[in-house]
Amino acid sequence: MRFFCLLVLLLITILEIGPFPITGVVLIWVVLFRPAWFYKLVLKIYNK
């Protein structure tokens, strides 16, 4: 799981170099729609 998160963060960092700011779009999507996978990821990270 850590490796997957690291790969996703690395991909987002590489895409940020381009002209389209992807991190902001992803964060807005997470805040607006609150996907179940994000909630599960947060619970896994904080072990609750």
mmCIF entry with sequence, helices, sheets and N, C-alpha, C, O atoms, coordinates in Angstrom:
data_MODEL
# 
_entry.id   MODEL 
# 
_entity.id                         1 
_entity.type                       polymer 
_entity.pdbx_number_of_molecules   1 
# 
_entity_poly.entity_id                      1 
_entity_poly.type                           'polypeptide(L)' 
_entity_poly.nstd_linkage                   no 
_entity_poly.nstd_monomer                   no 
_entity_poly.pdbx_seq_one_letter_code       MRFFCLLVLLLITILEIGPFPITGVVLIWVVLFRPAWFYKLVLKIYNK 
_entity_poly.pdbx_seq_one_letter_code_can   MRFFCLLVLLLITILEIGPFPITGVVLIWVVLFRPAWFYKLVLKIYNK 
_entity_poly.pdbx_strand_id                 A 
# 
loop_
_entity_poly_seq.entity_id 
_entity_poly_seq.num 
_entity_poly_seq.mon_id 
_entity_poly_seq.hetero 
1 1  MET n 
1 2  ARG n 
1 3  PHE n 
1 4  PHE n 
1 5  CYS n 
1 6  LEU n 
1 7  LEU n 
1 8  VAL n 
1 9  LEU n 
1 10 LEU n 
1 11 LEU n 
1 12 ILE n 
1 13 THR n 
1 14 ILE n 
1 15 LEU n 
1 16 GLU n 
1 17 ILE n 
1 18 GLY n 
1 19 PRO n 
1 20 PHE n 
1 21 PRO n 
1 22 ILE n 
1 23 THR n 
1 24 GLY n 
1 25 VAL n 
1 26 VAL n 
1 27 LEU n 
1 28 ILE n 
1 29 TRP n 
1 30 VAL n 
1 31 VAL n 
1 32 LEU n 
1 33 PHE n 
1 34 ARG n 
1 35 PRO n 
1 36 ALA n 
1 37 TRP n 
1 38 PHE n 
1 39 TYR n 
1 40 LYS n 
1 41 LEU n 
1 42 VAL n 
1 43 LEU n 
1 44 LYS n 
1 45 ILE n 
1 46 TYR n 
1 47 ASN n 
1 48 LYS n 
# 
_struct_asym.id          A 
_struct_asym.entity_id   1 
# 
loop_
_struct_conf.conf_type_id 
_struct_conf.id 
_struct_conf.pdbx_PDB_helix_id 
_struct_conf.beg_label_comp_id 
_struct_conf.beg_label_asym_id 
_struct_conf.beg_label_seq_id 
_struct_conf.pdbx_beg_PDB_ins_code 
_struct_conf.end_label_comp_id 
_struct_conf.end_label_asym_id 
_struct_conf.end_label_seq_id 
_struct_conf.pdbx_end_PDB_ins_code 
_struct_conf.beg_auth_comp_id 
_struct_conf.beg_auth_asym_id 
_struct_conf.beg_auth_seq_id 
_struct_conf.end_auth_comp_id 
_struct_conf.end_auth_asym_id 
_struct_conf.end_auth_seq_id 
_struct_conf.pdbx_PDB_helix_class 
_struct_conf.details 
_struct_conf.pdbx_PDB_helix_length 
HELX_P HELX_P1 AA1 ARG A 2  ? GLU A 16 ? ARG A 2  GLU A 16 1 ? 15 
HELX_P HELX_P2 AA2 ILE A 22 ? PHE A 33 ? ILE A 22 PHE A 33 1 ? 12 
HELX_P HELX_P3 AA3 ALA A 36 ? TYR A 46 ? ALA A 36 TYR A 46 1 ? 11 
# 
_struct_conf_type.id          HELX_P 
_struct_conf_type.criteria    ? 
_struct_conf_type.reference   ? 
# 
loop_
_atom_site.group_PDB 
_atom_site.id 
_atom_site.type_symbol 
_atom_site.label_atom_id 
_atom_site.label_alt_id 
_atom_site.label_comp_id 
_atom_site.label_asym_id 
_atom_site.label_entity_id 
_atom_site.label_seq_id 
_atom_site.pdbx_PDB_ins_code 
_atom_site.Cartn_x 
_atom_site.Cartn_y 
_atom_site.Cartn_z 
_atom_site.occupancy 
_atom_site.B_iso_or_equiv 
_atom_site.pdbx_formal_charge 
_atom_site.auth_seq_id 
_atom_site.auth_comp_id 
_atom_site.auth_asym_id 
_atom_site.auth_atom_id 
_atom_site.pdbx_PDB_model_num 
ATOM 1   N N  . MET A 1 1  ? 0.823   -1.196 0.000   1.00 0.00 ? 1  MET A N  1 
ATOM 2   C CA . MET A 1 1  ? 0.000   0.000  0.000   1.00 0.00 ? 1  MET A CA 1 
ATOM 3   C C  . MET A 1 1  ? 0.863   1.255  0.000   1.00 0.00 ? 1  MET A C  1 
ATOM 4   O O  . MET A 1 1  ? 0.563   2.226  -0.693  1.00 0.00 ? 1  MET A O  1 
ATOM 5   N N  . ARG A 1 2  ? 1.934   1.224  0.782   1.00 0.00 ? 2  ARG A N  1 
ATOM 6   C CA . ARG A 1 2  ? 2.826   2.387  0.814   1.00 0.00 ? 2  ARG A CA 1 
ATOM 7   C C  . ARG A 1 2  ? 3.459   2.633  -0.550  1.00 0.00 ? 2  ARG A C  1 
ATOM 8   O O  . ARG A 1 2  ? 3.587   3.770  -1.005  1.00 0.00 ? 2  ARG A O  1 
ATOM 9   N N  . PHE A 1 3  ? 3.847   1.544  -1.183  1.00 0.00 ? 3  PHE A N  1 
ATOM 10  C CA . PHE A 1 3  ? 4.487   1.666  -2.490  1.00 0.00 ? 3  PHE A CA 1 
ATOM 11  C C  . PHE A 1 3  ? 3.526   2.265  -3.508  1.00 0.00 ? 3  PHE A C  1 
ATOM 12  O O  . PHE A 1 3  ? 3.915   3.109  -4.316  1.00 0.00 ? 3  PHE A O  1 
ATOM 13  N N  . PHE A 1 4  ? 2.264   1.825  -3.468  1.00 0.00 ? 4  PHE A N  1 
ATOM 14  C CA . PHE A 1 4  ? 1.253   2.355  -4.378  1.00 0.00 ? 4  PHE A CA 1 
ATOM 15  C C  . PHE A 1 4  ? 1.031   3.848  -4.134  1.00 0.00 ? 4  PHE A C  1 
ATOM 16  O O  . PHE A 1 4  ? 0.950   4.627  -5.084  1.00 0.00 ? 4  PHE A O  1 
ATOM 17  N N  . CYS A 1 5  ? 0.933   4.244  -2.878  1.00 0.00 ? 5  CYS A N  1 
ATOM 18  C CA . CYS A 1 5  ? 0.759   5.665  -2.544  1.00 0.00 ? 5  CYS A CA 1 
ATOM 19  C C  . CYS A 1 5  ? 1.951   6.481  -3.025  1.00 0.00 ? 5  CYS A C  1 
ATOM 20  O O  . CYS A 1 5  ? 1.792   7.588  -3.540  1.00 0.00 ? 5  CYS A O  1 
ATOM 21  N N  . LEU A 1 6  ? 3.137   5.928  -2.855  1.00 0.00 ? 6  LEU A N  1 
ATOM 22  C CA . LEU A 1 6  ? 4.340   6.622  -3.310  1.00 0.00 ? 6  LEU A CA 1 
ATOM 23  C C  . LEU A 1 6  ? 4.328   6.791  -4.825  1.00 0.00 ? 6  LEU A C  1 
ATOM 24  O O  . LEU A 1 6  ? 4.686   7.852  -5.337  1.00 0.00 ? 6  LEU A O  1 
ATOM 25  N N  . LEU A 1 7  ? 3.918   5.748  -5.542  1.00 0.00 ? 7  LEU A N  1 
ATOM 26  C CA . LEU A 1 7  ? 3.846   5.850  -7.003  1.00 0.00 ? 7  LEU A CA 1 
ATOM 27  C C  . LEU A 1 7  ? 2.830   6.892  -7.454  1.00 0.00 ? 7  LEU A C  1 
ATOM 28  O O  . LEU A 1 7  ? 3.087   7.648  -8.392  1.00 0.00 ? 7  LEU A O  1 
ATOM 29  N N  . VAL A 1 8  ? 1.689   6.935  -6.796  1.00 0.00 ? 8  VAL A N  1 
ATOM 30  C CA . VAL A 1 8  ? 0.668   7.918  -7.154  1.00 0.00 ? 8  VAL A CA 1 
ATOM 31  C C  . VAL A 1 8  ? 1.165   9.331  -6.875  1.00 0.00 ? 8  VAL A C  1 
ATOM 32  O O  . VAL A 1 8  ? 0.970   10.228 -7.696  1.00 0.00 ? 8  VAL A O  1 
ATOM 33  N N  . LEU A 1 9  ? 1.803   9.539  -5.733  1.00 0.00 ? 9  LEU A N  1 
ATOM 34  C CA . LEU A 1 9  ? 2.341   10.864 -5.419  1.00 0.00 ? 9  LEU A CA 1 
ATOM 35  C C  . LEU A 1 9  ? 3.439   11.268 -6.394  1.00 0.00 ? 9  LEU A C  1 
ATOM 36  O O  . LEU A 1 9  ? 3.540   12.433 -6.779  1.00 0.00 ? 9  LEU A O  1 
ATOM 37  N N  . LEU A 1 10 ? 4.249   10.311 -6.788  1.00 0.00 ? 10 LEU A N  1 
ATOM 38  C CA . LEU A 1 10 ? 5.299   10.596 -7.764  1.00 0.00 ? 10 LEU A CA 1 
ATOM 39  C C  . LEU A 1 10 ? 4.689   10.968 -9.119  1.00 0.00 ? 10 LEU A C  1 
ATOM 40  O O  . LEU A 1 10 ? 5.153   11.899 -9.777  1.00 0.00 ? 10 LEU A O  1 
ATOM 41  N N  . LEU A 1 11 ? 3.661   10.246 -9.527  1.00 0.00 ? 11 LEU A N  1 
ATOM 42  C CA . LEU A 1 11 ? 2.980   10.546 -10.781 1.00 0.00 ? 11 LEU A CA 1 
ATOM 43  C C  . LEU A 1 11 ? 2.351   11.940 -10.746 1.00 0.00 ? 11 LEU A C  1 
ATOM 44  O O  . LEU A 1 11 ? 2.466   12.701 -11.707 1.00 0.00 ? 11 LEU A O  1 
ATOM 45  N N  . ILE A 1 12 ? 1.694   12.266 -9.651  1.00 0.00 ? 12 ILE A N  1 
ATOM 46  C CA . ILE A 1 12 ? 1.085   13.599 -9.523  1.00 0.00 ? 12 ILE A CA 1 
ATOM 47  C C  . ILE A 1 12 ? 2.150   14.684 -9.561  1.00 0.00 ? 12 ILE A C  1 
ATOM 48  O O  . ILE A 1 12 ? 1.944   15.735 -10.168 1.00 0.00 ? 12 ILE A O  1 
ATOM 49  N N  . THR A 1 13 ? 3.281   14.438 -8.921  1.00 0.00 ? 13 THR A N  1 
ATOM 50  C CA . THR A 1 13 ? 4.372   15.412 -8.924  1.00 0.00 ? 13 THR A CA 1 
ATOM 51  C C  . THR A 1 13 ? 4.907   15.626 -10.331 1.00 0.00 ? 13 THR A C  1 
ATOM 52  O O  . THR A 1 13 ? 5.183   16.759 -10.725 1.00 0.00 ? 13 THR A O  1 
ATOM 53  N N  . ILE A 1 14 ? 5.052   14.560 -11.082 1.00 0.00 ? 14 ILE A N  1 
ATOM 54  C CA . ILE A 1 14 ? 5.543   14.680 -12.466 1.00 0.00 ? 14 ILE A CA 1 
ATOM 55  C C  . ILE A 1 14 ? 4.523   15.424 -13.321 1.00 0.00 ? 14 ILE A C  1 
ATOM 56  O O  . ILE A 1 14 ? 4.896   16.260 -14.144 1.00 0.00 ? 14 ILE A O  1 
ATOM 57  N N  . LEU A 1 15 ? 3.231   15.124 -13.130 1.00 0.00 ? 15 LEU A N  1 
ATOM 58  C CA . LEU A 1 15 ? 2.195   15.798 -13.920 1.00 0.00 ? 15 LEU A CA 1 
ATOM 59  C C  . LEU A 1 15 ? 2.066   17.278 -13.573 1.00 0.00 ? 15 LEU A C  1 
ATOM 60  O O  . LEU A 1 15 ? 1.623   18.071 -14.404 1.00 0.00 ? 15 LEU A O  1 
ATOM 61  N N  . GLU A 1 16 ? 2.443   17.653 -12.371 1.00 0.00 ? 16 GLU A N  1 
ATOM 62  C CA . GLU A 1 16 ? 2.376   19.064 -11.961 1.00 0.00 ? 16 GLU A CA 1 
ATOM 63  C C  . GLU A 1 16 ? 3.327   19.925 -12.774 1.00 0.00 ? 16 GLU A C  1 
ATOM 64  O O  . GLU A 1 16 ? 3.120   21.133 -12.895 1.00 0.00 ? 16 GLU A O  1 
ATOM 65  N N  . ILE A 1 17 ? 4.358   19.325 -13.326 1.00 0.00 ? 17 ILE A N  1 
ATOM 66  C CA . ILE A 1 17 ? 5.327   20.079 -14.121 1.00 0.00 ? 17 ILE A CA 1 
ATOM 67  C C  . ILE A 1 17 ? 4.666   20.600 -15.395 1.00 0.00 ? 17 ILE A C  1 
ATOM 68  O O  . ILE A 1 17 ? 5.050   21.644 -15.922 1.00 0.00 ? 17 ILE A O  1 
ATOM 69  N N  . GLY A 1 18 ? 3.677   19.868 -15.880 1.00 0.00 ? 18 GLY A N  1 
ATOM 70  C CA . GLY A 1 18 ? 2.956   20.264 -17.090 1.00 0.00 ? 18 GLY A CA 1 
ATOM 71  C C  . GLY A 1 18 ? 2.092   21.490 -16.855 1.00 0.00 ? 18 GLY A C  1 
ATOM 72  O O  . GLY A 1 18 ? 2.064   22.037 -15.752 1.00 0.00 ? 18 GLY A O  1 
ATOM 73  N N  . PRO A 1 19 ? 1.397   21.915 -17.881 1.00 0.00 ? 19 PRO A N  1 
ATOM 74  C CA . PRO A 1 19 ? 0.615   23.152 -17.798 1.00 0.00 ? 19 PRO A CA 1 
ATOM 75  C C  . PRO A 1 19 ? -0.708  23.012 -17.029 1.00 0.00 ? 19 PRO A C  1 
ATOM 76  O O  . PRO A 1 19 ? -1.341  24.020 -16.716 1.00 0.00 ? 19 PRO A O  1 
ATOM 77  N N  . PHE A 1 20 ? -1.135  21.774 -16.719 1.00 0.00 ? 20 PHE A N  1 
ATOM 78  C CA . PHE A 1 20 ? -2.419  21.572 -16.070 1.00 0.00 ? 20 PHE A CA 1 
ATOM 79  C C  . PHE A 1 20 ? -2.214  21.161 -14.611 1.00 0.00 ? 20 PHE A C  1 
ATOM 80  O O  . PHE A 1 20 ? -1.641  20.103 -14.351 1.00 0.00 ? 20 PHE A O  1 
ATOM 81  N N  . PRO A 1 21 ? -2.669  21.975 -13.653 1.00 0.00 ? 21 PRO A N  1 
ATOM 82  C CA . PRO A 1 21 ? -2.477  21.654 -12.232 1.00 0.00 ? 21 PRO A CA 1 
ATOM 83  C C  . PRO A 1 21 ? -3.412  20.531 -11.782 1.00 0.00 ? 21 PRO A C  1 
ATOM 84  O O  . PRO A 1 21 ? -4.584  20.784 -11.502 1.00 0.00 ? 21 PRO A O  1 
ATOM 85  N N  . ILE A 1 22 ? -2.922  19.318 -11.711 1.00 0.00 ? 22 ILE A N  1 
ATOM 86  C CA . ILE A 1 22 ? -3.774  18.167 -11.438 1.00 0.00 ? 22 ILE A CA 1 
ATOM 87  C C  . ILE A 1 22 ? -4.064  17.989 -9.945  1.00 0.00 ? 22 ILE A C  1 
ATOM 88  O O  . ILE A 1 22 ? -5.127  17.478 -9.592  1.00 0.00 ? 22 ILE A O  1 
ATOM 89  N N  . THR A 1 23 ? -3.165  18.388 -9.075  1.00 0.00 ? 23 THR A N  1 
ATOM 90  C CA . THR A 1 23 ? -3.374  18.188 -7.641  1.00 0.00 ? 23 THR A CA 1 
ATOM 91  C C  . THR A 1 23 ? -4.598  18.945 -7.153  1.00 0.00 ? 23 THR A C  1 
ATOM 92  O O  . THR A 1 23 ? -5.408  18.403 -6.399  1.00 0.00 ? 23 THR A O  1 
ATOM 93  N N  . GLY A 1 24 ? -4.733  20.174 -7.572  1.00 0.00 ? 24 GLY A N  1 
ATOM 94  C CA . GLY A 1 24 ? -5.886  20.970 -7.161  1.00 0.00 ? 24 GLY A CA 1 
ATOM 95  C C  . GLY A 1 24 ? -7.194  20.361 -7.627  1.00 0.00 ? 24 GLY A C  1 
ATOM 96  O O  . GLY A 1 24 ? -8.176  20.347 -6.886  1.00 0.00 ? 24 GLY A O  1 
ATOM 97  N N  . VAL A 1 25 ? -7.210  19.862 -8.845  1.00 0.00 ? 25 VAL A N  1 
ATOM 98  C CA . VAL A 1 25 ? -8.416  19.244 -9.401  1.00 0.00 ? 25 VAL A CA 1 
ATOM 99  C C  . VAL A 1 25 ? -8.769  17.972 -8.621  1.00 0.00 ? 25 VAL A C  1 
ATOM 100 O O  . VAL A 1 25 ? -9.936  17.744 -8.304  1.00 0.00 ? 25 VAL A O  1 
ATOM 101 N N  . VAL A 1 26 ? -7.775  17.155 -8.317  1.00 0.00 ? 26 VAL A N  1 
ATOM 102 C CA . VAL A 1 26 ? -8.014  15.923 -7.560  1.00 0.00 ? 26 VAL A CA 1 
ATOM 103 C C  . VAL A 1 26 ? -8.529  16.253 -6.159  1.00 0.00 ? 26 VAL A C  1 
ATOM 104 O O  . VAL A 1 26 ? -9.464  15.614 -5.677  1.00 0.00 ? 26 VAL A O  1 
ATOM 105 N N  . LEU A 1 27 ? -7.934  17.232 -5.514  1.00 0.00 ? 27 LEU A N  1 
ATOM 106 C CA . LEU A 1 27 ? -8.371  17.600 -4.159  1.00 0.00 ? 27 LEU A CA 1 
ATOM 107 C C  . LEU A 1 27 ? -9.783  18.177 -4.155  1.00 0.00 ? 27 LEU A C  1 
ATOM 108 O O  . LEU A 1 27 ? -10.560 17.892 -3.244  1.00 0.00 ? 27 LEU A O  1 
ATOM 109 N N  . ILE A 1 28 ? -10.121 18.967 -5.140  1.00 0.00 ? 28 ILE A N  1 
ATOM 110 C CA . ILE A 1 28 ? -11.488 19.494 -5.235  1.00 0.00 ? 28 ILE A CA 1 
ATOM 111 C C  . ILE A 1 28 ? -12.476 18.342 -5.433  1.00 0.00 ? 28 ILE A C  1 
ATOM 112 O O  . ILE A 1 28 ? -13.549 18.331 -4.829  1.00 0.00 ? 28 ILE A O  1 
ATOM 113 N N  . TRP A 1 29 ? -12.114 17.373 -6.277  1.00 0.00 ? 29 TRP A N  1 
ATOM 114 C CA . TRP A 1 29 ? -12.974 16.212 -6.516  1.00 0.00 ? 29 TRP A CA 1 
ATOM 115 C C  . TRP A 1 29 ? -13.167 15.411 -5.233  1.00 0.00 ? 29 TRP A C  1 
ATOM 116 O O  . TRP A 1 29 ? -14.281 14.976 -4.942  1.00 0.00 ? 29 TRP A O  1 
ATOM 117 N N  . VAL A 1 30 ? -12.101 15.212 -4.465  1.00 0.00 ? 30 VAL A N  1 
ATOM 118 C CA . VAL A 1 30 ? -12.193 14.461 -3.206  1.00 0.00 ? 30 VAL A CA 1 
ATOM 119 C C  . VAL A 1 30 ? -13.083 15.204 -2.211  1.00 0.00 ? 30 VAL A C  1 
ATOM 120 O O  . VAL A 1 30 ? -13.904 14.585 -1.535  1.00 0.00 ? 30 VAL A O  1 
ATOM 121 N N  . VAL A 1 31 ? -12.929 16.507 -2.116  1.00 0.00 ? 31 VAL A N  1 
ATOM 122 C CA . VAL A 1 31 ? -13.734 17.283 -1.168  1.00 0.00 ? 31 VAL A CA 1 
ATOM 123 C C  . VAL A 1 31 ? -15.209 17.282 -1.574  1.00 0.00 ? 31 VAL A C  1 
ATOM 124 O O  . VAL A 1 31 ? -16.084 17.158 -0.717  1.00 0.00 ? 31 VAL A O  1 
ATOM 125 N N  . LEU A 1 32 ? -15.489 17.417 -2.858  1.00 0.00 ? 32 LEU A N  1 
ATOM 126 C CA . LEU A 1 32 ? -16.877 17.488 -3.309  1.00 0.00 ? 32 LEU A CA 1 
ATOM 127 C C  . LEU A 1 32 ? -17.607 16.148 -3.229  1.00 0.00 ? 32 LEU A C  1 
ATOM 128 O O  . LEU A 1 32 ? -18.754 16.093 -2.786  1.00 0.00 ? 32 LEU A O  1 
ATOM 129 N N  . PHE A 1 33 ? -16.955 15.078 -3.650  1.00 0.00 ? 33 PHE A N  1 
ATOM 130 C CA . PHE A 1 33 ? -17.653 13.802 -3.777  1.00 0.00 ? 33 PHE A CA 1 
ATOM 131 C C  . PHE A 1 33 ? -17.350 12.800 -2.666  1.00 0.00 ? 33 PHE A C  1 
ATOM 132 O O  . PHE A 1 33 ? -18.068 11.811 -2.519  1.00 0.00 ? 33 PHE A O  1 
ATOM 133 N N  . ARG A 1 34 ? -16.303 13.041 -1.885  1.00 0.00 ? 34 ARG A N  1 
ATOM 134 C CA . ARG A 1 34 ? -15.922 12.168 -0.763  1.00 0.00 ? 34 ARG A CA 1 
ATOM 135 C C  . ARG A 1 34 ? -16.004 10.687 -1.137  1.00 0.00 ? 34 ARG A C  1 
ATOM 136 O O  . ARG A 1 34 ? -16.846 9.964  -0.604  1.00 0.00 ? 34 ARG A O  1 
ATOM 137 N N  . PRO A 1 35 ? -15.153 10.235 -2.032  1.00 0.00 ? 35 PRO A N  1 
ATOM 138 C CA . PRO A 1 35 ? -15.209 8.835  -2.465  1.00 0.00 ? 35 PRO A CA 1 
ATOM 139 C C  . PRO A 1 35 ? -14.871 7.879  -1.327  1.00 0.00 ? 35 PRO A C  1 
ATOM 140 O O  . PRO A 1 35 ? -14.087 8.203  -0.435  1.00 0.00 ? 35 PRO A O  1 
ATOM 141 N N  . ALA A 1 36 ? -15.476 6.698  -1.374  1.00 0.00 ? 36 ALA A N  1 
ATOM 142 C CA . ALA A 1 36 ? -15.293 5.704  -0.318  1.00 0.00 ? 36 ALA A CA 1 
ATOM 143 C C  . ALA A 1 36 ? -13.843 5.249  -0.223  1.00 0.00 ? 36 ALA A C  1 
ATOM 144 O O  . ALA A 1 36 ? -13.355 4.982  0.875   1.00 0.00 ? 36 ALA A O  1 
ATOM 145 N N  . TRP A 1 37 ? -13.150 5.156  -1.347  1.00 0.00 ? 37 TRP A N  1 
ATOM 146 C CA . TRP A 1 37 ? -11.761 4.693  -1.310  1.00 0.00 ? 37 TRP A CA 1 
ATOM 147 C C  . TRP A 1 37 ? -10.876 5.670  -0.554  1.00 0.00 ? 37 TRP A C  1 
ATOM 148 O O  . TRP A 1 37 ? -9.906  5.257  0.082   1.00 0.00 ? 37 TRP A O  1 
ATOM 149 N N  . PHE A 1 38 ? -11.191 6.955  -0.611  1.00 0.00 ? 38 PHE A N  1 
ATOM 150 C CA . PHE A 1 38 ? -10.390 7.945  0.104   1.00 0.00 ? 38 PHE A CA 1 
ATOM 151 C C  . PHE A 1 38 ? -10.585 7.803  1.612   1.00 0.00 ? 38 PHE A C  1 
ATOM 152 O O  . PHE A 1 38 ? -9.624  7.880  2.377   1.00 0.00 ? 38 PHE A O  1 
ATOM 153 N N  . TYR A 1 39 ? -11.823 7.597  2.031   1.00 0.00 ? 39 TYR A N  1 
ATOM 154 C CA . TYR A 1 39 ? -12.116 7.406  3.449   1.00 0.00 ? 39 TYR A CA 1 
ATOM 155 C C  . TYR A 1 39 ? -11.406 6.157  3.981   1.00 0.00 ? 39 TYR A C  1 
ATOM 156 O O  . TYR A 1 39 ? -10.832 6.181  5.070   1.00 0.00 ? 39 TYR A O  1 
ATOM 157 N N  . LYS A 1 40 ? -11.449 5.069  3.206   1.00 0.00 ? 40 LYS A N  1 
ATOM 158 C CA . LYS A 1 40 ? -10.778 3.834  3.615   1.00 0.00 ? 40 LYS A CA 1 
ATOM 159 C C  . LYS A 1 40 ? -9.269  4.024  3.682   1.00 0.00 ? 40 LYS A C  1 
ATOM 160 O O  . LYS A 1 40 ? -8.613  3.480  4.570   1.00 0.00 ? 40 LYS A O  1 
ATOM 161 N N  . LEU A 1 41 ? -8.716  4.790  2.752   1.00 0.00 ? 41 LEU A N  1 
ATOM 162 C CA . LEU A 1 41 ? -7.288  5.063  2.758   1.00 0.00 ? 41 LEU A CA 1 
ATOM 163 C C  . LEU A 1 41 ? -6.881  5.841  4.008   1.00 0.00 ? 41 LEU A C  1 
ATOM 164 O O  . LEU A 1 41 ? -5.865  5.533  4.631   1.00 0.00 ? 41 LEU A O  1 
ATOM 165 N N  . VAL A 1 42 ? -7.664  6.837  4.366   1.00 0.00 ? 42 VAL A N  1 
ATOM 166 C CA . VAL A 1 42 ? -7.369  7.624  5.566   1.00 0.00 ? 42 VAL A CA 1 
ATOM 167 C C  . VAL A 1 42 ? -7.439  6.741  6.810   1.00 0.00 ? 42 VAL A C  1 
ATOM 168 O O  . VAL A 1 42 ? -6.587  6.839  7.693   1.00 0.00 ? 42 VAL A O  1 
ATOM 169 N N  . LEU A 1 43 ? -8.456  5.879  6.879   1.00 0.00 ? 43 LEU A N  1 
ATOM 170 C CA . LEU A 1 43 ? -8.554  4.970  8.030   1.00 0.00 ? 43 LEU A CA 1 
ATOM 171 C C  . LEU A 1 43 ? -7.362  4.018  8.089   1.00 0.00 ? 43 LEU A C  1 
ATOM 172 O O  . LEU A 1 43 ? -6.860  3.722  9.173   1.00 0.00 ? 43 LEU A O  1 
ATOM 173 N N  . LYS A 1 44 ? -6.905  3.538  6.932   1.00 0.00 ? 44 LYS A N  1 
ATOM 174 C CA . LYS A 1 44 ? -5.755  2.652  6.897   1.00 0.00 ? 44 LYS A CA 1 
ATOM 175 C C  . LYS A 1 44 ? -4.486  3.363  7.339   1.00 0.00 ? 44 LYS A C  1 
ATOM 176 O O  . LYS A 1 44 ? -3.661  2.799  8.058   1.00 0.00 ? 44 LYS A O  1 
ATOM 177 N N  . ILE A 1 45 ? -4.339  4.601  6.902   1.00 0.00 ? 45 ILE A N  1 
ATOM 178 C CA . ILE A 1 45 ? -3.138  5.364  7.249   1.00 0.00 ? 45 ILE A CA 1 
ATOM 179 C C  . ILE A 1 45 ? -3.074  5.611  8.752   1.00 0.00 ? 45 ILE A C  1 
ATOM 180 O O  . ILE A 1 45 ? -2.008  5.495  9.358   1.00 0.00 ? 45 ILE A O  1 
ATOM 181 N N  . TYR A 1 46 ? -4.203  5.949  9.348   1.00 0.00 ? 46 TYR A N  1 
ATOM 182 C CA . TYR A 1 46 ? -4.227  6.268  10.774  1.00 0.00 ? 46 TYR A CA 1 
ATOM 183 C C  . TYR A 1 46 ? -4.585  5.071  11.646  1.00 0.00 ? 46 TYR A C  1 
ATOM 184 O O  . TYR A 1 46 ? -4.730  5.219  12.860  1.00 0.00 ? 46 TYR A O  1 
ATOM 185 N N  . ASN A 1 47 ? -4.730  3.882  11.050  1.00 0.00 ? 47 ASN A N  1 
ATOM 186 C CA . ASN A 1 47 ? -4.968  2.636  11.790  1.00 0.00 ? 47 ASN A CA 1 
ATOM 187 C C  . ASN A 1 47 ? -6.169  2.695  12.729  1.00 0.00 ? 47 ASN A C  1 
ATOM 188 O O  . ASN A 1 47 ? -6.060  2.312  13.894  1.00 0.00 ? 47 ASN A O  1 
ATOM 189 N N  . LYS A 1 48 ? -7.286  3.160  12.248  1.00 0.00 ? 48 LYS A N  1 
ATOM 190 C CA . LYS A 1 48 ? -8.484  3.222  13.099  1.00 0.00 ? 48 LYS A CA 1 
ATOM 191 C C  . LYS A 1 48 ? -9.535  2.320  12.542  1.00 0.00 ? 48 LYS A C  1 
ATOM 192 O O  . LYS A 1 48 ? -10.625 2.222  13.106  1.00 0.00 ? 48 LYS A O  1 
# 
